[in-house]
Every structure is written in C-alpha cells, then in structure tokens.
Amino acid sequence: MAITDNSIHVPTSQPRKLRKGTTWVGRNLPWLTLLPTGILGAIFIYGFIVLTIYISMSASKLVPDYTFVGFEQWAKLWGMRRWGIAVNNLFVFSGLFILFATTIGLVLAILLDQRIRHEGAIRTIILYPMALSFIVTGTAWKWILNPGLGIESLLHDWGFVEAQFDWLVRRDRAIYTVVLAAVWQSSGFIMAIFLASLRGIDPSIMQSAMMDGASSWRIYRRIIIPQLRPAFFTAVVILLHMAIKSYDLVIALTNGGPGTATDLPSTFMYDYAFDRSRIAIGAASATMMLFTIAAIIVPYLYSELRSHNRSRGHA
C-alpha cells in the first residue's frame, strides 16, 4: 500500500498568540511563584517595621494612639535608668561573648585542623550545643549554676564545704552566667566557620613555611590567621547579631535578675511593651535595636557585595 505525502498532517507551528503567552509565563514563572511570598513579606515584615517606628513616635500607652509626638518617646527612653542598665549589660555581654566564643572557636578549629583521629565524632560533639534552643540551654545552665543543686552543691558533697559558686544569685556576677551559657552554645558554630576557612587555605603555603624552618606557632600567627580575616568578620557579625537579639536565653536563665542585673534591651522591650503596657516606649527600644542591627548588617552585606563584584571582575 502506498502512502501519499498528504495523508499525514504534521503541524509546523503553534498559533502565534499561544506561543507568545506561553513564552512570557515560562520566562517569568520563577518571579510569579515568588510574588505572593514577596507581597506577604513586604506587608508583615517591612510594613510592621515601619509601623513600629511610627508607634515609637506616637503617644501610645496601653492601646495604640497614633498622635505624632516626634522624638519624645526616644528622649524618655534614653532618660530611663533601667534602659541605661540594659544597654550597659549589652556592652558587657556582647563584648565578652564575642571575645570568648571567637577565641575558643578559633582554638578548636586549629586543633581539629591537625587531622586528628575521630575528628568527625569530636566535631559532632562540639557542634551539638548549637542544635539546642536557647530556652533549653538557659534551663540546663540554671540547674548547673543553682547554688542549691548545681556546681556548688556538688563541691559541698565532695567535702569542699567552704566552696562557693553563687554567681547566678549575685547582682555583680549574674551577667557572667549569661555569657558562660551563650559561649558554651555558640563556640562550636564559630569553630565550624573557622575550620571551613582553614580547610580552604592552600596546604602548600604551610609546607613551604615548614621547609624554611618556621615553627607551627609562627606559621599560624604570621601566615594562616591573617588569611582568616573574612571568617573573623563573619563570626563577629553573627555573634553581635545574636547578642543584640538575646532574649530567650536570659529569660530561661535569670529572667533578667537578680533585680535588673541581667536586663538586656530585648527583655526591656518585652517588659515595657507587654507587661507594663507602655507600647511607645517598647516600640522605641525595639527601634533602637533595629538601628543597631542595621548598622552591623548593612556594612557586612555591602562588603560581601563588593567582594563578590570584585571576584567577578577579576574572573
């Protein structure tokens, strides 16, 4: 049987309008998929940020009062003694937190970089605290530091009846218990940052220095650690961001006490906004925290963007 050429019809093209519409949807499908999320984020994140800033400039107390009063609430905030204590505690907490977490993380990363046995298991153990929430960490350390059932009680049971470790209940020492718990939880994460940077350094650099007779201490101090500047910058930004936002750890460990000895801007904000019903003061303190975090994050993002553009330019 012979089949003629016109017995089978093969479509050569689709209608022009259908092809054009399909091409536009296909080209913009990723943006169309993200559009609802972007709209909701703009409303419920950035919209409420703007609303919070406006409330901090209003006459709101128990209920929102949108009467604009300028920077009056900000001036009241900075004139409050408790806010000054909270800011001072933040400087102490963030400074010690960043110093010890960075130092311990760097030392642990250098030790693990020696290709020791069972490195994977040790790294998992060191990173484990980061898997816990700050509420769990605060509760655990509250038990450990409690003079009646923690370290002090254990020392008494061992026969050291004069031993004292009552930092948790002393106004002049309580802030250091928050530092201790935060460092314990975060040091492993900082170790991972430094270890990743160390593994990215060319091993031939260290081998060449060792062939020239340089000691390991001198190699790390003069060659390796200076190359970790981006890792140091990342670690400091992340830790400072965590310190400013710290709330759950303080609430679980000390609840801001004794008195206001461990009060931080985050606990101050929650107390005034929800417990004392002074919404404008709470919004003003939240605005101060926002500006502080923005002053940290924006230069960091700008630096990362410049580095990315510079690397693309060299490529």
C-alpha positions as CSV (number, residue, x, y, z in Angstrom):
1,M,0.0,0.0,0.0
2,A,1.4,3.4,-0.9
3,I,1.1,6.3,1.5
4,T,0.9,9.6,-0.1
5,D,2.7,12.7,1.3
6,N,-0.6,14.5,2.1
7,S,-2.1,11.5,4.1
8,I,-0.2,12.6,7.3
9,H,-0.5,16.1,8.7
10,V,2.4,17.4,10.8
11,P,1.7,20.8,12.5
12,T,4.5,23.1,11.7
13,S,3.8,25.8,14.2
14,Q,1.5,26.8,17.1
15,P,-0.8,29.8,16.9
16,R,1.2,33.0,17.4
17,K,-0.7,34.2,20.4
18,L,-0.5,30.9,22.3
19,R,3.3,30.7,21.8
20,K,3.8,34.3,22.9
21,G,1.7,33.8,26.1
22,T,3.4,30.5,27.0
23,T,6.9,32.2,26.5
24,W,6.0,35.1,28.8
25,V,4.7,32.8,31.5
26,G,7.7,30.5,31.2
27,R,10.1,33.4,31.3
28,N,8.5,34.9,34.4
29,L,7.4,31.8,36.2
30,P,10.0,32.0,39.0
31,W,9.0,35.6,39.7
32,L,5.3,34.7,39.6
33,T,6.0,31.9,42.1
34,L,7.8,34.2,44.5
35,L,5.4,37.1,44.1
36,P,2.9,36.0,46.8
37,T,5.7,35.4,49.3
38,G,7.3,38.8,48.4
39,I,4.0,40.6,48.9
40,L,3.3,38.9,52.3
41,G,6.9,39.6,53.4
42,A,6.7,43.3,52.4
43,I,3.5,43.6,54.4
44,F,4.2,41.5,57.5
45,I,7.9,42.3,57.9
46,Y,8.8,45.6,56.4
47,G,5.3,47.0,56.8
48,F,5.3,46.3,60.5
49,I,8.8,47.6,60.9
50,V,7.6,50.9,59.6
51,L,4.6,50.7,61.9
52,T,6.8,50.0,64.9
53,I,9.0,53.0,64.1
54,Y,5.9,55.2,63.8
55,I,4.4,53.9,67.1
56,S,7.7,54.8,68.8
57,M,7.0,58.4,67.7
58,S,3.4,58.3,68.9
59,A,1.6,58.9,72.2
60,S,0.7,55.2,72.6
61,K,0.4,53.7,76.1
62,L,-2.0,50.9,76.9
63,V,-3.5,51.0,73.5
64,P,-2.2,52.4,70.2
65,D,-2.6,56.2,70.0
66,Y,-1.3,57.4,66.6
67,T,-0.9,61.0,67.7
68,F,2.5,62.0,66.4
69,V,4.8,63.3,69.2
70,G,8.2,63.2,67.3
71,F,11.2,62.0,69.3
72,E,9.6,62.5,72.7
73,Q,9.4,58.8,73.4
74,W,13.0,58.3,72.3
75,A,14.1,61.0,74.7
76,K,12.1,59.4,77.5
77,L,13.7,56.1,76.7
78,W,17.3,57.4,76.9
79,G,16.5,59.2,80.2
80,M,15.4,56.0,81.9
81,R,17.8,54.4,84.4
82,R,16.7,50.9,83.5
83,W,17.4,51.4,79.8
84,G,20.9,52.6,80.7
85,I,21.4,49.4,82.7
86,A,20.2,47.3,79.9
87,V,22.5,49.0,77.4
88,N,25.5,48.7,79.7
89,N,24.7,45.0,80.2
90,L,24.6,44.6,76.4
91,F,28.0,46.0,76.1
92,V,29.4,43.7,78.8
93,F,27.6,40.7,77.5
94,S,28.3,41.2,73.8
95,G,32.0,42.1,74.3
96,L,32.8,39.0,76.5
97,F,30.5,36.8,74.4
98,I,32.3,37.7,71.1
99,L,35.8,37.6,72.7
100,F,35.5,34.1,74.3
101,A,33.3,32.5,71.6
102,T,35.7,33.7,68.8
103,T,38.8,32.7,70.8
104,I,37.5,29.2,71.7
105,G,36.1,28.6,68.3
106,L,39.5,29.5,66.7
107,V,41.5,27.3,69.0
108,L,39.2,24.3,68.5
109,A,39.3,24.8,64.7
110,I,43.1,24.9,64.7
111,L,43.2,21.7,66.8
112,L,40.8,19.9,64.5
113,D,42.7,21.1,61.5
114,Q,45.6,18.9,62.6
115,R,43.8,15.9,61.1
116,I,43.4,14.2,64.5
117,R,41.8,10.7,64.9
118,H,38.0,10.6,65.3
119,E,37.7,14.1,64.0
120,G,34.2,13.6,62.8
121,A,32.9,12.4,66.2
122,I,34.7,15.2,68.0
123,R,33.4,17.8,65.6
124,T,29.8,16.5,66.1
125,I,30.2,16.7,69.9
126,I,31.5,20.2,69.8
127,L,28.7,21.3,67.4
128,Y,25.9,19.6,69.4
129,P,25.1,22.5,71.7
130,M,24.2,24.6,68.7
131,A,21.4,22.2,67.9
132,L,19.7,23.1,71.2
133,S,17.4,26.0,71.6
134,F,18.4,28.9,73.9
135,I,15.5,28.0,76.2
136,V,16.9,24.5,76.7
137,T,20.4,25.9,77.2
138,G,19.2,28.5,79.7
139,T,17.2,26.0,81.7
140,A,20.1,23.5,81.8
141,W,22.6,26.1,82.9
142,K,20.1,27.4,85.5
143,W,20.2,23.9,87.1
144,I,24.0,23.7,86.8
145,L,24.6,27.1,88.4
146,N,21.9,26.9,91.1
147,P,23.8,27.0,94.4
148,G,21.3,24.5,96.0
149,L,21.6,21.7,93.4
150,G,24.4,22.6,90.9
151,I,28.2,23.0,91.0
152,E,28.3,24.5,94.5
153,S,26.2,21.7,95.9
154,L,28.4,19.1,94.2
155,L,31.5,20.6,95.7
156,H,30.0,20.6,99.1
157,D,29.1,16.9,98.7
158,W,32.7,16.2,97.7
159,G,33.9,17.7,101.0
160,F,34.7,21.3,99.9
161,V,32.2,22.8,102.4
162,E,33.7,26.4,102.0
163,A,33.4,26.4,98.2
164,Q,31.1,29.0,96.7
165,F,29.8,29.3,93.2
166,D,26.8,31.5,93.6
167,W,27.2,33.8,90.5
168,L,23.6,33.2,89.5
169,V,22.2,35.0,92.6
170,R,24.7,37.8,92.8
171,R,23.9,41.1,91.1
172,D,27.6,41.8,90.3
173,R,28.2,38.3,88.8
174,A,24.9,37.2,87.2
175,I,25.6,38.7,83.8
176,Y,28.7,36.5,83.5
177,T,26.5,33.4,83.8
178,V,24.6,34.5,80.7
179,V,28.0,34.9,78.9
180,L,29.0,31.4,80.1
181,A,25.9,29.8,78.7
182,A,26.0,31.7,75.4
183,V,29.7,30.9,74.8
184,W,29.0,27.2,75.5
185,Q,26.3,27.1,72.9
186,S,27.9,29.2,70.2
187,S,31.6,28.2,70.2
188,G,31.0,25.1,68.2
189,F,29.3,27.1,65.4
190,I,32.2,29.6,65.3
191,M,34.6,26.6,65.2
192,A,32.9,25.4,62.1
193,I,33.3,28.8,60.4
194,F,37.0,28.9,61.1
195,L,37.5,25.2,60.2
196,A,35.9,25.7,56.9
197,S,38.2,28.7,56.2
198,L,41.3,26.8,57.3
199,R,40.4,23.9,55.0
200,G,40.2,26.4,52.2
201,I,43.8,27.6,52.6
202,D,46.4,26.0,50.2
203,P,48.4,23.4,52.2
204,S,51.5,24.2,50.1
205,I,51.8,27.5,51.9
206,M,52.2,25.8,55.3
207,Q,54.5,23.2,53.7
208,S,56.8,25.8,52.2
209,A,57.0,27.7,55.5
210,M,57.9,24.5,57.4
211,M,60.6,23.7,54.9
212,D,62.0,27.2,55.7
213,G,62.2,26.2,59.3
214,A,59.3,28.2,60.7
215,S,57.5,26.8,63.8
216,S,53.8,25.9,63.8
217,W,53.1,28.8,66.1
218,R,54.9,31.2,63.9
219,I,53.1,29.8,60.7
220,Y,49.7,30.2,62.2
221,R,50.4,33.7,63.7
222,R,52.1,35.2,60.7
223,I,50.6,33.3,57.7
224,I,47.4,31.3,58.5
225,I,45.5,33.6,60.9
226,P,45.9,36.8,58.8
227,Q,44.2,34.9,56.0
228,L,41.1,34.3,58.2
229,R,40.0,37.9,58.2
230,P,36.8,37.2,56.3
231,A,36.0,34.4,58.8
232,F,36.7,36.7,61.7
233,F,34.4,39.4,60.3
234,T,31.6,36.9,59.7
235,A,31.9,35.4,63.2
236,V,31.8,38.9,64.8
237,V,28.8,40.0,62.8
238,I,26.9,36.8,63.6
239,L,27.8,36.8,67.3
240,L,26.9,40.5,67.7
241,H,23.6,40.0,66.0
242,M,22.9,37.1,68.3
243,A,23.9,39.2,71.4
244,I,21.6,42.1,70.5
245,K,18.6,39.7,69.9
246,S,19.3,37.6,73.0
247,Y,16.0,37.2,74.9
248,D,15.1,33.5,75.5
249,L,18.5,32.6,77.0
250,V,18.2,35.5,79.5
251,I,14.6,34.7,80.4
252,A,15.3,31.0,80.9
253,L,18.5,31.5,82.9
254,T,17.9,34.6,85.1
255,N,14.7,36.2,84.0
256,G,16.6,39.5,83.9
257,G,17.5,39.3,87.6
258,P,18.5,39.5,90.3
259,G,16.6,42.7,90.0
260,T,17.7,44.2,86.7
261,A,21.3,42.8,86.9
262,T,20.9,40.9,83.6
263,D,18.4,43.1,81.9
264,L,19.1,43.5,78.1
265,P,17.4,45.7,75.6
266,S,15.4,42.7,74.3
267,T,14.0,41.9,77.8
268,F,13.4,45.6,78.5
269,M,11.4,45.9,75.2
270,Y,9.2,42.9,76.0
271,D,8.6,44.1,79.6
272,Y,7.5,47.6,78.7
273,A,5.6,46.6,75.6
274,F,3.6,43.7,77.0
275,D,3.8,43.7,80.8
276,R,3.8,47.4,81.7
277,S,1.6,48.4,78.8
278,R,3.8,51.3,77.6
279,I,3.7,50.4,73.9
280,A,5.5,53.5,72.7
281,I,8.5,53.0,75.0
282,G,8.6,49.3,74.0
283,A,8.5,50.3,70.3
284,A,11.2,52.9,70.9
285,S,13.5,50.3,72.4
286,A,12.8,47.9,69.6
287,T,13.6,50.7,67.1
288,M,17.0,51.2,68.8
289,M,17.7,47.5,68.5
290,L,16.7,47.6,64.8
291,F,19.0,50.5,64.1
292,T,21.9,48.8,65.9
293,I,21.4,45.6,64.0
294,A,21.1,47.5,60.7
295,A,24.4,49.3,61.5
296,I,26.0,45.9,61.7
297,I,24.3,44.0,58.9
298,V,24.3,46.7,56.2
299,P,28.1,47.3,56.1
300,Y,28.5,43.5,56.2
301,L,26.3,43.0,53.2
302,Y,27.9,45.9,51.4
303,S,31.4,44.4,52.0
304,E,30.2,41.0,50.8
305,L,28.7,42.5,47.6
306,R,31.9,44.4,46.9
307,S,33.9,41.3,47.3
308,H,31.6,39.3,45.0
309,N,31.7,42.0,42.3
310,R,35.5,42.3,42.6
311,S,35.9,38.5,42.2
312,R,33.6,38.5,39.2
313,G,35.6,41.4,37.7
314,H,38.9,39.5,38.1
315,A,37.2,36.5,36.5
